[in-house]
C-alpha cells in the first residue's frame, strides 16, 4: 500500500507539478526523485517506465517524487534543452527531502532516456544524492567526462537492442564511470523498454533499498 498525492513545487520561479508517493507506515523513509523522458518526444511523469519505478520503489519502502519538467503538462515554462531541467530536478530533490516522513540524508535519483542524462547531471551537482539509477541513457551524457567522476553508487540499465546507443558503446562508456557502478543489460529490450517496465522497477527498487538503507 502507499499514499499518493498530487503536489506543486517551485523551480527557478516556475510552478511544477509532481506525484508524491509515500509508503504506508511510520518513520523516516529514503526518497528518490524520478526524471521522465524527453518532453519533445512525449515524455512526461506518467511514462510507463518512470511509473513502474515509482510503484516498485514505494512498495519497497522508498518515497518517490515523479514530476513534470518545465513546459510539460501543467508545469509552467518551456523546454530548456536540459539546462533548466537540471534546475527542476535539483528543486524536486529539495522538495522531496523537505517532506514529512522523508529522510533528507538518504536521497537518490533515477531517470529514463533523456531523464537519465538529467539525473546524472543533477547527481554531479548535488553531492548529497547518495545513489543514481540511469535507464536507457543516450550516448552524449554517457560520454561526459564530468559525469564519469560521480563517485556515488550507480546502476546503469540498458536493453541489448537499444537503437539510441549500441550495446558495445554503452558497455565501454559505462566502464568509464568511477566506481562503485553496476551494469544490467536486458536481453531483447529496445529503447522503449516496452514489456520490461516491471523488471526495470524491480531492479531499481532492489538497488535503492541496498544503497539508501
C-alpha positions in Angstrom: 0.0 0.0 0.0 1.0 3.6 -0.5 -0.2 7.1 -0.1 -0.3 9.1 -3.4 -0.9 12.8 -3.8 -0.5 15.5 -6.5 1.9 18.2 -5.4 3.2 21.5 -6.7 6.7 22.9 -6.1 8.8 25.8 -7.4 11.8 25.7 -9.6 13.5 28.8 -11.0 10.3 30.8 -10.3 8.1 28.3 -12.1 5.4 26.1 -10.6 6.0 22.5 -11.4 3.6 19.5 -10.9 4.5 16.2 -9.4 3.2 12.9 -8.0 4.4 12.2 -4.4 4.2 8.6 -3.2 4.8 7.7 0.4 5.0 4.2 1.8 2.5 3.2 4.4 3.8 3.2 8.0 5.7 5.5 10.3 9.3 6.6 10.5 11.7 8.2 8.0 11.8 6.7 4.5 14.6 7.1 1.9 13.4 9.1 -1.1 14.1 9.0 -4.9 13.2 11.7 -7.5 12.3 10.4 -10.9 13.1 12.1 -14.2 11.0 11.4 -17.3 12.0 11.0 -21.0 12.4 13.9 -23.5 9.5 16.4 -23.4 9.6 17.0 -27.1 9.0 13.3 -27.8 6.1 12.8 -25.5 8.0 12.3 -22.2 6.1 13.1 -19.0 5.9 12.0 -15.4 3.4 9.2 -16.1 5.7 7.5 -18.6 5.3 3.7 -18.1 9.0 3.1 -17.2 9.1 6.0 -14.6 5.7 4.9 -13.3 6.9 1.3 -12.8 10.0 2.5 -10.9 7.8 4.7 -8.7 5.4 1.9 -7.8 8.1 -0.6 -7.2 10.2 1.8 -5.1 7.2 2.9 -2.9 6.2 -0.7 -2.3 9.8 -1.4 -1.2 9.6 1.4 1.4 11.1 4.2 -0.6 9.3 7.5 -1.0 9.2 8.8 -4.6 8.6 12.1 -6.5 7.8 11.9 -10.2 7.5 15.3 -11.7 7.0 17.1 -15.0 9.8 19.2 -16.3 9.1 22.9 -17.1 6.7 23.2 -20.1 5.3 19.6 -19.6 1.7 19.0 -18.6 0.7 21.6 -16.0 4.2 22.7 -15.2 5.0 26.3 -16.1 7.7 27.4 -18.5 9.1 25.9 -21.7 11.6 23.2 -22.6 15.2 24.4 -21.9 17.3 21.8 -23.7 18.4 20.3 -20.4 19.7 23.3 -18.6 16.5 24.3 -16.9 15.6 20.7 -16.5 18.6 20.1 -14.2 17.4 23.0 -12.1 14.0 21.5 -12.0 15.5 18.2 -10.8 17.5 19.8 -8.1 14.4 21.6 -6.9 12.5 18.3 -6.9 15.2 16.7 -4.8 15.0 19.6 -2.3 11.2 19.4 -2.2 11.2 15.6 -1.6 13.7 15.9 1.2 11.6 18.5 2.9 8.5 16.2 3.1 7.4 14.8 6.5 8.4 11.2 6.7 11.3 11.5 4.2 14.9 11.3 5.4 16.8 14.0 3.6 20.0 12.2 4.4 19.0 9.2 2.2 18.0 10.6 -1.2 18.6 9.2 -4.6 17.7 9.9 -8.2 16.7 7.9 -11.2 15.9 8.8 -14.8 14.9 7.2 -18.1 16.3 8.1 -21.5 16.6 12.0 -21.6 15.8 11.9 -17.9 18.7 9.5 -17.2 21.1 12.2 -18.5 19.4 14.8 -16.4 19.6 12.6 -13.4 23.3 12.1 -13.9 23.8 15.9 -14.4 21.9 16.5 -11.1 24.0 14.0 -9.2 27.2 15.7 -10.4 25.9 19.0 -9.0 24.2 17.7 -5.8 26.7 15.7 -3.8 24.2 14.8 -1.1 22.4 12.5 -3.6 23.6 9.1 -2.4 22.8 6.9 -5.4 21.8 7.1 -9.1 19.9 4.8 -11.5 20.3 5.5 -15.2 17.9 3.7 -17.5 18.5 3.7 -21.3 20.7 6.8 -21.2 21.7 8.3 -24.6 25.4 8.4 -25.6 26.1 12.1 -25.0 25.7 12.0 -21.2 27.4 8.6 -21.0 30.4 10.2 -22.7 30.6 13.3 -20.4 33.9 13.3 -18.6 32.4 15.3 -15.7 29.7 12.8 -15.1 32.3 10.0 -15.1 33.6 11.4 -11.8 30.4 10.8 -9.9 31.6 8.6 -7.0 28.2 7.5 -5.5 26.8 4.1 -6.3 25.4 4.0 -9.8 23.2 1.4 -11.7 23.1 1.5 -15.5 20.2 -0.4 -17.1 20.1 -0.8 -20.8 18.4 -3.0 -23.4 20.7 -5.0 -25.7 18.5 -3.9 -28.7 18.5 -0.2 -27.8 18.5 1.8 -31.0 19.7 5.0 -29.4 23.1 3.7 -28.3 24.8 0.4 -29.4 25.4 -2.1 -26.7 29.2 -2.2 -27.2 29.4 1.6 -26.9 27.2 1.5 -23.8 29.3 -1.1 -22.1 32.5 0.8 -23.0 31.2 4.2 -21.7 29.6 2.6 -18.5 33.0 1.2 -17.5 34.5 4.7 -17.7 32.4 5.9 -14.8 34.1 5.9 -11.4 33.2 3.0 -9.1 31.0 1.9 -7.5 28.9 1.1 -10.6 26.7 -1.7 -11.7 25.5 -2.6 -15.2 22.4 -4.6 -16.1 21.6 -5.5 -19.7 18.1 -6.6 -20.6 18.1 -9.2 -23.3 15.6 -8.4 -26.1 14.7 -4.9 -24.8 14.9 -1.9 -27.1 14.9 1.8 -26.1 11.2 1.9 -25.3 11.6 -1.0 -22.8 8.0 -2.0 -23.6 7.2 -5.1 -21.7 10.3 -4.7 -19.4 8.9 -2.0 -17.2 8.3 -4.3 -14.2 11.8 -5.7 -14.4 13.3 -2.2 -14.5 11.2 -1.2 -11.5 12.3 -4.3 -9.6 16.0 -3.6 -10.4 15.7 0.0 -9.3 13.9 -0.9 -6.1 16.5 -3.6 -5.1 19.4 -1.2 -5.9 18.0 1.7 -3.9 17.0 -0.4 -0.9 20.6 -1.6 -0.8 22.3 1.7 -1.3 20.0 4.1 0.6 19.4 1.7 3.5 
